[in-house]
Amino acid sequence: MATATGSGSTRYLNDLGRAFGGALLFSIPLLMTMEMWLQGVSMDRWRLLVFIVAGLPLLFGLAHYAGFSRQRGLVNDGLDTAVALAVGFITAAALLSLFGVARWDAVPQGAVGMVMLQAIPGAMGALLARRQLAGTGSGETDEEEASYVGELFLMAAGALFLGLNVAPTEEMVLIAYKATPLHALGLIALSIVLLHLIVFRAGFAGQEEADHPVRAFFHFTLPGYAIALAVSLFILFVFGRVDGHWLPGVVQNVIVLGFPAAIGAAAARLLV
């Protein structure tokens, strides 16, 4: 009994160490992005709260389909979610402090905002660590049994992951500003085509329905692109990118951010 308990503790410690590695892998681009630091300081606190509250069910869903530990069930999924959040907070606080970005002595509110904003992507990485970092044969997840709704959920997670990496940057705003309506239409077409090609080859659940490209287009591609656009709009709202813009400007920004979000949604099987 003692040996089994010790073995379980060792396995959990290994899972926990892998969770920190996953948090670092997923969040390092954001942790080293200046615009993300500024968002953590200047973002309205209620927007930050909306982002975190919206992230909780996402993290819980990832804990159900992946999770950094091998235990499953409602309670274990909740525990994995809580631990992943702690891993995300610790990773963000440690690295932002080490970079000299988070200054706890001057204006701690700004440092807290930075850490809270970075904790969600770090927690996503922690929950996906077993799939991304585990050795062959130990990274199996429940994604293979995901329902159609589950697949759409994973597409939303993939869209959020890639969308977050570019949404706070000024380059995204510049691209949207320089794009003409013709460019926007071309970007929509390219997003849908790439999403469809990746989805059709990715082996999503319900593959028997996706074996026909037309059925796959209506079953996965169009809903996936709609999800990517919805996730993009949510990210832009949280970052205040839609404030003061007329509807055409908002649509332009959503289309531009929807391109990487669509790729993330299509590659959800690879990312998450």
Summary of the structure (lengths in Angstrom):
residues: 272
radius of gyration: 19.2
end to end distance: 35.1
largest distance: 67.9
contacts: 930
relative contact order: 0.13
helix: 80%
strand: 0%
